[in-house]
Amino acid sequence: MTDRRKADASGAFADLFRKQIFIPIAALLLLTVFNLAVDPSFFKVTLGTNSAGNPVLTGYLMTILDYGSEVAILAIGMTLVTAASGGQDISVGAAVAIAGSVILRVLVGLGGDGALKAPIIVGFLAACLVAMFFGAFNGVLVAIFKIQPMVATLILYTAGRSIAAWINNNELPIVTDKTFTYFGGFIPGIPVPTPFFLAVVCVIITMLVLKFTNLGLYTQAVGINASSSRLNGLNPTFIKWLSFVILGLCVAVVALIKTSRLSTINYSVIAKDIEMDAILAVALGGNVLSGGRFNIMASILGAYVIQFLTTTLYKFNVSSDALPAYKAVVVIVLVVISAPAVKEKLSGLGKRLTKQREVA
């Protein structure tokens, strides 16, 4: 009976290993155990007050929820782009700068006193339109002109921040209205960071779309084999283009959060390297980077794990300049683990161990 239970446990573990969600869960457990061993106070959450006198929860976990939500929102769109096109969009950081600049231009204009000249929703909708336009531009290059995604998005990656500065005539407009700070901070009376709720809304909308439409099925089909999907009546060009447009919407939400945090913008710094975190979240989620099968929830979990890692490194006083090096190591490990040859060998090893236990 005991041997049977051991065999069942081994089989369950082998099944879990084959699932996409295994890698982010394993990384999360590893980081959790490390922080518990080194400094358990890492998980301490306290209720305090912010500068406005409102109750807020503080602690490293709240930081992870707060800033990890930005990456999670981008990971939604990046996952669809990766699944459909077999490549990644490296221009999202620059696109966030453009969308954020549009928000500020609409809300306070040039040379204003910082007072709102338009409702916040209008500024956000304008940012959505602009971000979707640039997403559509990237989508045209990839879907119609067949340019490799990283190469196609390199154009906006290079020029995006200059475009953002041009939109506001290289000025740094400041929004003085306090309600604008709620989107990147806290809503009075709610101690949990607002970006977390925005991420939850984005996730719910995405899951509903995937559940009640065929977008997920079509995206996977196009990513696996575009030619076969075309023969089955799909339009691979449109599916790839649409994935970049959806990523544009995600960019607009992150731009609202980013500009709300400081009520202004720094064109050269805002969302710097966030595209790398979004891509890493997709990889950490076990998604196939060459396109095809994907798991949105695994990517979202991967986004919070990436922020978990970043926060842990900051806690141990790792320089921000050194962070990319640590993340590069994570990328190498993920790429190796995700390699078909490695997966096949690990799966074979698991089967052999299971058989040996059954014989014993």
C-alpha positions as CSV (number, residue, x, y, z in Angstrom):
1,M,0.0,0.0,0.0
2,T,2.9,2.3,0.9
3,D,4.7,1.5,-2.3
4,R,1.5,2.3,-4.3
5,R,1.2,5.7,-2.5
6,K,4.8,6.5,-3.3
7,A,4.3,5.5,-7.0
8,D,1.1,7.7,-7.1
9,A,3.1,10.6,-5.5
10,S,5.9,10.2,-8.0
11,G,3.4,10.1,-10.9
12,A,1.7,13.2,-9.6
13,F,5.0,15.0,-9.4
14,A,5.9,14.0,-12.9
15,D,2.6,15.3,-14.1
16,L,3.1,18.6,-12.3
17,F,6.6,18.9,-13.8
18,R,5.2,18.6,-17.3
19,K,2.7,21.5,-16.7
20,Q,3.6,25.0,-17.6
21,I,2.7,26.3,-14.1
22,F,5.5,24.2,-12.5
23,I,8.4,26.5,-13.3
24,P,6.9,29.7,-11.7
25,I,5.6,27.8,-8.7
26,A,9.1,26.2,-8.2
27,A,10.8,29.6,-8.5
28,L,8.3,31.2,-6.1
29,L,8.9,28.4,-3.5
30,L,12.6,28.8,-3.9
31,L,12.5,32.5,-3.3
32,T,10.1,32.1,-0.4
33,V,12.4,29.5,1.3
34,F,15.5,31.6,0.8
35,N,13.9,34.7,2.3
36,L,12.5,32.7,5.2
37,A,15.9,31.3,6.0
38,V,17.8,34.6,5.6
39,D,15.4,37.1,7.0
40,P,11.8,36.1,8.0
41,S,10.9,39.8,8.4
42,F,10.8,40.0,4.6
43,F,7.2,38.8,4.9
44,K,6.1,41.3,7.6
45,V,3.2,43.5,6.6
46,T,2.2,46.5,8.7
47,L,-0.7,48.9,8.6
48,G,0.5,52.5,8.6
49,T,-0.5,55.8,7.1
50,N,0.7,57.6,4.0
51,S,1.5,61.3,3.6
52,A,-2.2,62.0,3.2
53,G,-3.1,60.3,6.5
54,N,-4.8,57.4,4.9
55,P,-4.3,53.8,6.1
56,V,-2.0,51.8,3.9
57,L,-0.3,48.4,4.1
58,T,3.4,48.5,3.9
59,G,6.1,45.9,3.5
60,Y,8.1,44.0,0.9
61,L,5.0,41.9,0.0
62,M,3.1,45.0,-0.7
63,T,5.9,46.3,-2.9
64,I,5.8,43.0,-4.9
65,L,2.0,43.4,-5.3
66,D,2.4,47.0,-6.3
67,Y,5.2,47.0,-8.9
68,G,4.6,43.4,-9.9
69,S,1.2,44.4,-11.1
70,E,2.7,46.5,-13.9
71,V,4.7,43.6,-15.2
72,A,1.6,41.3,-14.9
73,I,-0.5,43.6,-17.0
74,L,2.2,43.8,-19.7
75,A,2.7,40.0,-19.5
76,I,-0.9,39.5,-20.6
77,G,-0.3,41.2,-23.9
78,M,3.3,39.9,-24.3
79,T,2.1,36.3,-23.9
80,L,-0.4,36.7,-26.7
81,V,2.2,38.4,-28.9
82,T,4.7,35.6,-28.2
83,A,2.1,32.8,-28.8
84,A,0.9,34.3,-32.1
85,S,4.1,35.6,-33.7
86,G,6.8,33.4,-32.1
87,G,8.7,36.6,-31.0
88,Q,8.6,39.3,-28.5
89,D,8.0,43.1,-28.5
90,I,10.9,45.0,-27.0
91,S,9.3,48.4,-27.5
92,V,6.8,48.3,-24.7
93,G,8.9,50.5,-22.4
94,A,9.2,53.2,-25.0
95,A,5.5,52.8,-25.8
96,V,4.7,53.3,-22.1
97,A,6.7,56.6,-22.3
98,I,4.6,57.7,-25.4
99,A,1.3,56.8,-23.9
100,G,2.2,58.5,-20.6
101,S,3.2,61.6,-22.4
102,V,-0.1,61.6,-24.2
103,I,-2.0,61.3,-20.9
104,L,-0.2,64.3,-19.5
105,R,-0.6,66.4,-22.7
106,V,-4.4,65.8,-22.7
107,L,-4.8,66.4,-18.9
108,V,-2.7,69.5,-18.4
109,G,-1.4,70.6,-21.8
110,L,1.7,72.7,-22.4
111,G,2.9,75.3,-20.0
112,G,-0.2,74.8,-17.8
113,D,-0.5,75.2,-14.0
114,G,-1.0,71.5,-13.5
115,A,-4.8,71.7,-13.1
116,L,-6.9,69.2,-15.0
117,K,-8.1,70.5,-18.3
118,A,-9.9,67.3,-19.2
119,P,-11.3,64.3,-17.3
120,I,-8.8,61.6,-16.4
121,I,-10.8,59.0,-18.4
122,V,-10.4,61.2,-21.5
123,G,-6.6,61.2,-21.1
124,F,-6.6,57.5,-20.6
125,L,-8.7,56.8,-23.7
126,A,-6.4,59.0,-25.7
127,A,-3.4,57.0,-24.5
128,C,-5.3,53.7,-25.4
129,L,-5.8,55.0,-29.0
130,V,-2.2,56.1,-29.4
131,A,-0.8,52.9,-27.8
132,M,-3.0,50.7,-30.0
133,F,-1.9,52.7,-33.0
134,F,1.8,52.0,-32.3
135,G,0.9,48.4,-31.5
136,A,-0.9,48.2,-34.8
137,F,2.2,49.6,-36.5
138,N,4.4,46.9,-35.0
139,G,1.8,44.4,-35.9
140,V,1.8,45.4,-39.6
141,L,5.6,45.1,-39.7
142,V,5.4,41.6,-38.2
143,A,2.2,40.2,-39.8
144,I,2.3,41.8,-43.2
145,F,5.9,42.5,-43.9
146,K,7.1,39.3,-42.1
147,I,9.8,41.1,-40.1
148,Q,11.0,39.2,-37.1
149,P,9.2,40.7,-34.1
150,M,12.3,41.9,-32.1
151,V,13.7,43.5,-35.2
152,A,10.4,45.1,-36.1
153,T,9.8,46.5,-32.6
154,L,13.4,47.8,-32.5
155,I,12.2,50.8,-34.5
156,L,9.9,52.0,-31.8
157,Y,12.3,50.9,-29.1
158,T,14.9,53.3,-30.6
159,A,12.6,56.2,-31.4
160,G,9.8,55.9,-28.8
161,R,11.3,58.0,-26.0
162,S,12.1,60.8,-28.4
163,I,8.5,60.8,-29.7
164,A,7.3,60.9,-26.1
165,A,9.4,64.0,-25.4
166,W,8.3,65.6,-28.7
167,I,4.6,65.2,-27.7
168,N,5.1,67.6,-24.7
169,N,7.7,69.8,-26.4
170,N,10.3,68.2,-24.1
171,E,8.6,69.7,-21.1
172,L,7.8,67.8,-17.9
173,P,4.2,68.6,-17.2
174,I,3.0,68.0,-13.6
175,V,-0.6,67.1,-12.6
176,T,-1.5,68.8,-9.3
177,D,-4.9,67.1,-8.9
178,K,-4.7,64.5,-6.1
179,T,-7.2,62.1,-7.6
180,F,-4.7,61.4,-10.4
181,T,-2.4,59.9,-7.9
182,Y,-4.9,57.2,-6.9
183,F,-4.2,55.1,-10.0
184,G,-0.5,54.6,-9.1
185,G,-0.9,54.8,-5.3
186,F,-3.8,54.2,-2.9
187,I,-7.5,55.0,-3.0
188,P,-8.4,56.7,0.3
189,G,-9.8,54.1,2.7
190,I,-8.3,51.1,0.8
191,P,-4.9,50.0,2.2
192,V,-4.0,47.8,-0.9
193,P,-2.2,49.5,-3.8
194,T,-4.5,50.4,-6.7
195,P,-2.2,48.9,-9.4
196,F,-3.1,45.4,-8.0
197,F,-6.8,46.0,-8.5
198,L,-6.1,47.3,-12.0
199,A,-4.1,44.1,-12.7
200,V,-7.0,42.0,-11.4
201,V,-9.5,43.8,-13.7
202,C,-7.2,43.2,-16.7
203,V,-6.9,39.5,-15.8
204,I,-10.6,39.1,-15.4
205,I,-11.3,40.8,-18.7
206,T,-8.7,38.7,-20.5
207,M,-9.9,35.4,-19.0
208,L,-13.5,36.3,-20.0
209,V,-12.4,37.1,-23.6
210,L,-10.5,33.8,-23.8
211,K,-13.4,31.9,-22.3
212,F,-16.2,33.3,-24.5
213,T,-14.3,33.8,-27.7
214,N,-12.0,31.6,-29.8
215,L,-9.1,34.1,-29.5
216,G,-7.0,31.7,-27.4
217,L,-7.5,28.8,-29.7
218,Y,-6.8,30.8,-32.8
219,T,-3.7,32.4,-31.3
220,Q,-2.3,29.0,-30.4
221,A,-3.1,27.6,-33.9
222,V,-1.4,30.4,-35.7
223,G,1.6,30.2,-33.4
224,I,2.0,26.5,-33.9
225,N,1.6,26.5,-37.7
226,A,0.4,29.6,-39.5
227,S,0.1,27.8,-42.9
228,S,-2.1,25.0,-41.5
229,S,-4.3,27.5,-39.7
230,R,-4.8,29.4,-42.9
231,L,-5.9,26.2,-44.6
232,N,-8.4,25.7,-41.8
233,G,-10.0,29.1,-42.5
234,L,-8.1,31.3,-40.1
235,N,-6.4,34.6,-40.9
236,P,-2.9,34.4,-39.4
237,T,-2.1,38.0,-40.4
238,F,-5.1,39.4,-38.5
239,I,-4.4,37.2,-35.4
240,K,-0.8,38.4,-35.2
241,W,-1.8,42.0,-35.8
242,L,-4.5,41.8,-33.2
243,S,-2.1,40.5,-30.5
244,F,0.1,43.6,-30.9
245,V,-3.0,45.8,-30.6
246,I,-4.0,44.1,-27.4
247,L,-0.5,44.6,-26.1
248,G,-1.0,48.3,-26.9
249,L,-4.0,48.4,-24.5
250,C,-1.9,46.8,-21.8
251,V,0.7,49.5,-22.4
252,A,-1.8,52.2,-21.9
253,V,-2.9,50.9,-18.5
254,V,0.7,50.7,-17.4
255,A,1.3,54.2,-18.6
256,L,-1.5,55.5,-16.5
257,I,0.0,53.8,-13.4
258,K,3.5,55.0,-14.1
259,T,2.5,58.7,-14.7
260,S,0.2,58.6,-11.7
261,R,2.9,57.5,-9.3
262,L,4.8,60.8,-9.7
263,S,2.1,62.9,-11.4
264,T,4.7,63.7,-14.1
265,I,7.1,61.9,-16.5
266,N,10.7,61.3,-17.1
267,Y,11.0,60.3,-20.7
268,S,14.4,58.6,-20.4
269,V,13.7,56.6,-17.2
270,I,10.0,55.8,-17.2
271,A,9.4,52.0,-17.7
272,K,13.1,51.5,-18.4
273,D,13.8,47.8,-19.1
274,I,10.2,46.8,-18.2
275,E,10.0,45.0,-21.5
276,M,12.7,42.6,-20.3
277,D,10.7,41.8,-17.2
278,A,7.6,41.2,-19.3
279,I,9.4,38.8,-21.6
280,L,11.1,37.1,-18.6
281,A,7.6,36.7,-17.0
282,V,6.4,34.9,-20.2
283,A,9.4,32.7,-20.2
284,L,9.1,32.0,-16.5
285,G,5.5,31.0,-17.0
286,G,6.7,28.1,-19.1
287,N,5.3,29.5,-22.4
288,V,6.9,28.4,-25.6
289,L,8.9,31.5,-26.8
290,S,8.8,30.2,-30.4
291,G,5.0,30.5,-30.4
292,G,2.0,28.3,-29.9
293,R,0.9,27.0,-26.6
294,F,0.5,29.6,-23.8
295,N,-0.8,30.0,-20.3
296,I,-1.9,33.5,-19.3
297,M,-2.1,32.7,-15.6
298,A,1.4,31.2,-15.6
299,S,2.8,34.4,-17.1
300,I,1.0,36.5,-14.5
301,L,2.4,34.4,-11.7
302,G,5.8,34.7,-13.4
303,A,5.5,38.5,-13.4
304,Y,5.0,38.5,-9.6
305,V,7.9,36.1,-9.2
306,I,10.1,38.4,-11.2
307,Q,9.2,41.3,-8.9
308,F,9.8,39.0,-6.0
309,L,13.3,38.4,-7.2
310,T,13.8,42.1,-7.9
311,T,12.6,43.1,-4.4
312,T,14.8,40.4,-2.8
313,L,17.9,41.7,-4.6
314,Y,17.1,45.3,-3.6
315,K,16.7,44.2,0.0
316,F,20.2,42.8,-0.1
317,N,21.5,46.1,-1.4
318,V,22.2,44.8,-4.9
319,S,22.9,47.8,-7.2
320,S,20.2,48.5,-9.8
321,D,23.0,48.4,-12.5
322,A,23.7,44.8,-11.5
323,L,20.0,43.6,-11.6
324,P,20.1,42.8,-15.4
325,A,23.0,40.5,-14.7
326,Y,21.1,38.5,-12.1
327,K,18.1,38.4,-14.4
328,A,20.3,37.2,-17.3
329,V,21.2,34.2,-15.2
330,V,17.5,33.4,-14.6
331,V,16.9,33.7,-18.4
332,I,19.8,31.2,-19.1
333,V,18.4,28.7,-16.6
334,L,14.9,29.0,-18.0
335,V,16.0,28.6,-21.6
336,V,18.0,25.5,-20.6
337,I,15.2,24.0,-18.6
338,S,12.7,24.8,-21.4
339,A,14.8,23.2,-24.1
340,P,13.1,20.1,-25.5
341,A,16.2,17.9,-25.1
342,V,16.4,18.8,-21.4
343,K,12.7,18.2,-20.8
344,E,12.9,14.8,-22.5
345,K,15.9,13.7,-20.4
346,L,14.3,14.9,-17.2
347,S,11.0,13.2,-18.1
348,G,12.9,10.0,-18.9
349,L,14.8,10.2,-15.6
350,G,11.4,10.6,-13.8
351,K,10.0,7.5,-15.5
352,R,13.0,5.4,-14.7
353,L,12.9,6.4,-11.0
354,T,9.1,5.6,-10.9
355,K,9.7,2.1,-12.4
356,Q,12.6,1.4,-10.0
357,R,10.3,2.2,-7.1
358,E,7.6,0.1,-8.4
359,V,10.0,-2.9,-8.8
360,A,11.4,-2.3,-5.3
